[in-house]
Amino acid sequence: MSAAYVVDVARTPFARGKAGGALAGVHPVSLLAGCLRSLVDRVGLDPAEIDDAYVGCVSQVGEQSLNVGRAAVLAAGLPEQLPATTIDRQCGSSMQALAFAVHAIGAGAADVVLVGGVESMSRVPLWSSTLGADPYGPEVARRHPGGLIEQGIAAELTAVRWGIERAELDAYARESHSRARRAWDDGVLDAQVTPLEASDGTRVARDETVRAAAELERLDELRPAFRNEEAQARFPQIDWRVTAGSSSPLTDGAAAALIVSERALRSLGLTPLARVHATAVAAEHPIDRMLMAVVPATLRVLERAGLSLEEIDAFEVNEAFACVPLAWQRELGVDAERLNPLGGAIAYGHPLGASGVRLLGSAIAALRQRDGRYGLQVICEAGGMANATIIERMS
């Protein structure tokens, strides 16, 4: 099988995904189109060489419906002959797009693939695609009589099961912001974040949700974000520890990467940042361990790569909630310095469809910063799933 290489990664700045957010006036197609165009231009690639485009998006309704990937290809001015598809594996959608590109290249079905993701959570709010509908049907209801749960409740169950106290969640959130601020101040993210112009003409150049230390002083005063009477009755063991501060914020943003075969590297004269070493997916119980498929996904991708935890120089575990990387860390015993070294989604934000590719960019940046070789990224997903990827930095 042909190896797959990451030539470059680009993303927009991330912004608050609600009215008044810096990118709330930008159509999601425009968000992704600008990202794709920027990536192709800075690589210096003839767009006619691209075989396909795979795009992640979770809320595929309204402005993100009808194959937002194809719309973004057209909006970016890329060839009309370039096909595209849009993928939903919940929060791991763009990491799945990356995996599909790796598989297509490995099978010899493609040599050059654009992958990306987008979510405008201000313009297409979370749960938009389920309004007035039952997304599960009667069989799932019979299998899980109480019904499946939202991820905030799953975060509370995770904190209880792994004994993660409120103070630990808040401390982790503060550290995520601190590392993200340091990454921005040190210029670590400059190579991958492309500034853009908002609808009001404002230049947006940095992630809007990364907070100053003073803004986090009263984090411990926030109320639990997901407490409600129905959940309290169903899960009396929950003592409600998860707040907006220890959760990733609603976010607008897009990200993209160029993935190519070894043959394309040679023929097009491209220089890779990394090689994709292995990919894996896993699933767990969709209620009791909804967020914790990150553990078996991690072990599976390590086995496929023939690597151990000790050989990984940087781990990117998506911070949907602080309890996820903390529980993952307790299960696997990874030291804190290698876990999300540049901060994570609690600080940067979590535009659902784009986060998998954002993790790829962060992993490459972290490996470059610490002169590391292997990076592992893993992301939890609604329904009890997870995607994992290992990359090898090319020196």
N, C-alpha and C positions, 0 to 999 in steps of 0.2 A: 504494500500500500504506500502511496505517495505521502510524504510528510506535509503538514500544513503549517504555514508561517504567518505570523502577524507582522505586517509591514508598518502599520501606523494605527493609532487610535486617536479619535477626536471627539470632543463633546462640547455641548453648550455649557455656559454657567447654569447652575440649577437655582430655581427660584421658588418662593412660597406658592403652593398650589391652591390659591384661593383668591377671591377678589382683592385687588390691590397689590398682588404679587408682581414682581418686576416683569414677568413674561406672560401675565394673564391676558394681555392684548394680542398675543402672537398665536396664530392658528397652529395646531399641532403639525400639520403637513409642512408649514413653513419652518417650524423648529427643526424637524428632521431633514428637510431639504437643504437648509443652510449647512447643517452638519455634514451631510453627504458631499455636497459641493466643495466645502472647505477641505475635506479629507482627500478627495480626488485631486484637487488643484495643488495641494502642498506636496503630495507624492509625485506629482508630475506625470500622472498616468493618463494615457489615451483612454477615455471612457469606453471606446469601442472594444477594448480588451476584456471588459467585465462580462462574465458569463451569467451572473444571476445576483439578486439581492434578497437577503432574508432579514426580516424586520420583526422585532418583538413589540407587542402592544397588548395590554390587558383589557381595557375597556373599549372594545371594538364596536362602538355605537356612536351615532351622531357624527361629529367632525373626525372621529377616528374609525369610521366604518368604511366598508367597500374597499378593503385592502389599502390601508394607509401607506404601506410600503411602496406600492405601485404609484400612488399619487405623489409621494415624496420624490421618487425617481423622476417623474415628469416635471414636478415643480423645480427640481434642482437643475433642469436643463440637460439632464443626461440623455443618452440616445433613446428614442422611442422603442428601439428594438431590444432594450434591456428589460427583461422580465423581473418581477418581484413578487414575494409572498409575505403574508403577515402571520405571525405565530403567537399562540397563547399557551404558555405554560406558567401562567400567573407571574409571580415576581421573577421567575427565572426565564422569562420569555426571550430576552436577547442573549442569555447564555445558551439557551437551546438553539437560537439562530446561529451562534458561533459553532455549536456542536454539529449542526446540520451542514454547515460549510466545511468543517473538518472532514465529516463523513463523505461529502460529495467529492472533495478533493482526493481523499484516500481511495475512493472507488474509481477514480479516473473520470468522473462525470463532469468535473469543472476544474478550471485552473485559477480563476480569479473571481472572488466572491466578495461583495459588499455585505457586511452584517451591521445591524444597528437596532435601535429601539427608541421608542418615544412614548411619553405620557404627559398630557396636559391635564392635570388633576383639578385645575381651576375651571377649565372650559368643559371638560367631560368628567364630572365628579365620580368618585369611587362609588360603585354599586349602580351606576347608570344603566348598565346592560341588564340588570335584573329587575328593574322597576316593574311591578305588576306581574311578575312571572315567578314560577317555581322552577329553578334551574336544576333540580335534582330528580324529580319524578317519584312515583310511589314506591319503587323497589328500594331506593336509597332510604326513604323514610321508614320502610319496614326493617331494613338492616340496622339503621341507627334511629330508634324510635324517638329520642329526644331531639333529633335534628342535628345537622352539622353546625358548627359554631364559627363566629367571626374570629379573626386572628388576635384581636385584643384579649378575648377570653382565653384563647390558646396560650398567649403570653403569660397570663396570670397562672394558668395551670402549670406551665413550665417553671415559673419562679417557685411555686409551691413544691413541685416534685423534686427539684434540684436544690431546694433550701436556699434560694437566693433572696437575701433580705432587701428591703426598700433602700437602705443606705448604700448597699453594694450597687444597685441599679443606678442610683443617682451619681455615685462616684464614677461609675463606668461612663455615664453620659458626659460628665464634665471632662473626663480624659479624652473622649472622642472629639469634643470641640477643641480642646487644647492641641491635640495632634493635628487636627485639620487646620487650625490657625497657623501653626508652625509650618505646615506644608505650604500653605499659601505664602507666608512671609518669607520662606526660604526659596521661593520660586520653583518648587518641585512640580507644581501643577501647570506651570506656564506653557509647557510644550504640548499639552493635550487639550486645554480649555480655550476655545475660540470665542472671543468677545462677539456680541451681536447687538443690534439696535432694536430696542423695544418699539412698540407701536407709537409711543409718544416721542420718539426720537432719542430717548435716553440710552446711553451706552451701558450695557450690562457686561461686566468683565469678571466678576467674582461670584461665588455661590452665596446666595442671599441668606441662607439659614445657618451659616457658621456664626456662632455667638462669641462675643467678648466675654472674658472671665467675669466681669461685673454683672453681666446679664444672667449669669447662672448661680449667683449667690443665694437666691431664694428658691432653688430647685426643689428643696425638700418641703416647701410649703404648698406645692401643687397638689390638687386633689386627684384621686384615681380617675383615669380617663374612661374606663370601660364598665364601671359598676352600674348595674341595673337590677331591678327586682327579680326579673325572670332568671337571670344568671345567678343571682344570690340564692334563689330557691333550688336551682338545679345543681349548683356546685358550692355547697356550704363550706367546703374546705378552703375556699379562696378567702384570703384576708385583704385583698385589694392593694397591691403594691405598685402596679404599673401606671405611670402618668404620661402626659404628653411629653414631658422632658426626657423620659427614658424610652421613648418611641421615636421612630423616624417620622418626620413631618410630611404632610401632603406636599407634593412637589411637581413642578413643571420642568421638563428638560428632555434632551435627546442626546444620543451617543452613537458613534459609528466606528467600525474598524475595517481594514482591508486585509483579507485572508487569501493567501496564494499558495500554489504548489511550488515544489522545488524547480520544476521545469519553467514555471513562469518567472521565478526569481532570476534564473539564468537568461532567459530570452528577453526579459524586459529590463534587466539591469537594476533590479530592486535590492535594497538592503533591509533585511528583516530586523525587527526588534526582539522577536521571540519565536520559538517553535512551540506549537501546541503538542504537548507530550501525551496526554490522555484525557478522555472525558468519561463521565459516568452520570447515571441518574439513580435515584432510590426513592422509596416511599415508606411511610409508617402509618400507624393508626391515625385516621383523619380527625380525631378528637383528642384522645389521651396524649398523643405525641405528635400533634400536627406540625409543630415547628422543628422537630428534632430528627427529621430524615437527613439533616446535614451531617449527622454522625455516620450512618452507614454509607452515605454518598462519599464522604471523605475516605473511609476505609476502602471502599470499592475502587475509587480512582487511584489511590496509592498502590493497591494490588495490581491494577492494570498497568501502571507505570513502572512497577518493580522498584518502588521507592519506599522509604520509611519516613515517619514523621520527623525524625532528626535531620533528614536530608533537605527538608523544606526550609527555605530562608525567610519566606514571608507568607503568611496566611491572610487571606481576605475572606472573612466570614460576614455576610451581609447583616448589618445591624437593623433589621426590621424592628427589633426591640432589643434592649440591652441584655435581656435574659438569654437570647439565642447564643451569641458568642460566649457568654459566661457559662451556660450549661454545656456547650460544645467543649469549652476549655476544661471543665471539670471532668468530662467523660474521657478526654484524650490526653490531658496533662501537658498541653502546650504552654510554654512560658509566655507571659504577657507582652514581652518586647517584640515577639514575632507575630503577634495577633493584631491585625489592623494597624500597622505602624504609622499610617498617615491619617488615622481617624476613619470614620465610616459614615453610614447613612444617617445616624442620629444627628450628625453635624451637616453633612453635605446635602441630605435629603434623599428621597427614594421615589423617583419617578418610575413607577413599576416596570414598564416595558423597557426602560433604558438601563436599569441598574446592573444587569449582567455584564454589559459592555463597560460600564463605569468601573466595575470591579476589575476587569481586565486591564484597563488603563492604570488603575491604582496599583495593581500587582506589578506591572512593568516598572512604574515609577519607583515603587518601594525597592525592587530588586536593583535598579540602577543606583539608587541612593546608597544602599548598603553593599554594593558590589556582590549581590547574591546570584545564585544560579537558578534555583527552582522556586516557583511560586504556586500556591494552591488557592483557588477561589471556590467558594461554595455558598449557595443561597437557598434559604427555605422558601417554600411555596404553599399557597392555600391548597387544601385537600390532602395535606400530609406528604408533599413531595419535596425533592431537592435536586439541584444540578450541581455538579462539581467538575472542575477543570484544572489540570496541572500544565503550567507553561515552563519552558526553559529559556532563560534569557540568553540572547546571542551577544557575545562580547564584541 
